[in-house]
Amino acid sequence: MDAIKEKFGSEFVKSYSFIGQNNIEMKKDRIGEIMRFLRDNTIMPFSYLVDETAVHWPKDEQFEIVYILYSFEKNEYLRAKTRIKEYESLESVTSVWTTADWLEREVYDMFGVQYANHPNLKRILLPEDWVGYPLRKDYNIRLQDVEWVRKHLGIDSGQKYYVGEARHEMPDYRTPQD
Amino acid sequence: MSIKEETLFDASEITVSMGPQHPSTHGVLQVKLKLDGERVIDAECVIGYLHRGVEKLGEAQTYGQYVPTLDRMDYIAAVSNCLGYCETIEKLLGIQAPPRAQYIRVIMTELNRITSHLLWLGTHALDIGAMTVFLYCFREREEILKIFENYCGARLTTHMFRIGGTQYEIYEGFHDQVRAFVKDFPKKVDEYETLLTENRIWIGRTRGVGVISGKDAIDLGLTGPSLRGSGVEWDLRKAKPYAVYSDFQFDIPTGEKGDTYDRYMVRIEEMRQSARIVSQAVEKIPDGPIMAKLSKIIKPPVGDIYHSIEAPKGELGYYIVSDGSTQSYRSRIRPPSFVNLQALKKMVAGHMVADVVAIIGTLDIVLGEIDR
């Protein structure tokens, strides 16, 4: 931990422990470098990327990207976090861990996070022509359903939806067609 | 295996789509194979046919309501899914299930590991052409499913555990039924081995197929038997003991070459070890309550937590972000099959089309878990 602070002092935001689990928060600009350092350092090499995911907080720095790392040598988990805004891109860590390929595609699929230097950034679980990013808090799931039924079945689903229905009452970025 | 440079851009290269309706893809998986004759140059997986938005559902259902939904992810190892989630929330709440519940959990999870491996062995052998093994495996699997059915009424999507313990007390005759099963089971495993382990066809189809080194396996994030087959001795039950696994004696089998045959041997040995854990646990079930004292409405503190368990397929992790309400703010599931399937591309390159079937089988994927 101190090694990171020393090497990337300007990037460091905070580190804390919650229920015995260690977290560090970094700035997003040099994330690729930081991750490479975390993998290659000799004190606690995190050779295994367990998971990469995101959490949406609909405020100014919307997306919290969470990297869960594991070190076989020390038998330790670490969560590295970073935050980015909408329309900002984040450096991909596929060159550090190959496993990040699909994980980042899923984050892109569900949150719309743009990764720079990703070899194949396209939707993975949802169809290519899907509109919107479902795991965002402002994603209006009922409106999506109504539109799908209208488009594919040509009928009204009768499902009630409200604009801004989502949990955090963000204005809806998709307005009804009619 | 390496591919000759000149074949890469050769006009003879064709693309074949395998699946999504293909019996050997174990569900609805489509693999786009780029072929040169019968040799695979490249493979691309198309997934998502079973996507049900499980992670989104976690934000709309309360912590308790969400548990049965998770059983529908890896539907052949539903007990593991349930255990992982219940433990995560318990950890977040700062409570522990009582010892009696912990023992019941371990027994059920290990029995479930056996059913999952049996289903894998049966279908994997069937894919490669050995019909008999399938029938034998399902015979033993039935015995375990009967135990599940007697215990909770369901056979597949069991919803056995609750946050804070288990819902049901063990039934009368449970000890005897489990004892009888674990006593017989190692002999049955020997029986499968007589059909396969030294079978020349089996060796021919699995030796040297889908080789992956330990270093590559870690880089690709492989876990579970797929990682241990490559010689990395890592099992969460030993590395980060959860439930009461530290009370039992068991070994972690590992392979050497990291090929399909080694992964087969690892899983075979794991079934024996699971039976060993169950036989120890069933003798030691302590008395006491099966449910921790817990308020009816579950409201964990604000914060996030990651907890993972060793599911039959690998590391099954839950990353839960709580905002202090009755529903989670974010429920991320780290499914082992999803990450393991990513290795397919690397493993099939240079092999024959028929080997693709063997490699999909050896990864032991469940599409319900991949697509969530």
Boltz contact constraints between the chains, C-beta under 6 A:
constraints:
  - contact:
      token1: [A, 18]
      token2: [B, 303]
      max_distance: 6.0
  - contact:
      token1: [A, 19]
      token2: [B, 305]
      max_distance: 6.0
  - contact:
      token1: [A, 47]
      token2: [B, 218]
      max_distance: 6.0
  - contact:
      token1: [A, 48]
      token2: [B, 218]
      max_distance: 6.0
  - contact:
      token1: [A, 51]
      token2: [B, 334]
      max_distance: 6.0
  - contact:
      token1: [A, 53]
      token2: [B, 332]
      max_distance: 6.0
  - contact:
      token1: [A, 55]
      token2: [B, 321]
      max_distance: 6.0
  - contact:
      token1: [A, 55]
      token2: [B, 330]
      max_distance: 6.0
  - contact:
      token1: [A, 68]
      token2: [B, 306]
      max_distance: 6.0
  - contact:
      token1: [A, 75]
      token2: [B, 239]
      max_distance: 6.0
  - contact:
      token1: [A, 98]
      token2: [B, 219]
      max_distance: 6.0
  - contact:
      token1: [A, 98]
      token2: [B, 220]
      max_distance: 6.0
  - contact:
      token1: [A, 99]
      token2: [B, 220]
      max_distance: 6.0
  - contact:
      token1: [A, 99]
      token2: [B, 221]
      max_distance: 6.0
  - contact:
      token1: [A, 99]
      token2: [B, 339]
      max_distance: 6.0
  - contact:
      token1: [A, 102]
      token2: [B, 342]
      max_distance: 6.0
  - contact:
      token1: [A, 125]
      token2: [B, 48]
      max_distance: 6.0
  - contact:
      token1: [A, 125]
      token2: [B, 51]
      max_distance: 6.0
  - contact:
      token1: [A, 125]
      token2: [B, 371]
      max_distance: 6.0
  - contact:
      token1: [A, 134]
      token2: [B, 56]
      max_distance: 6.0
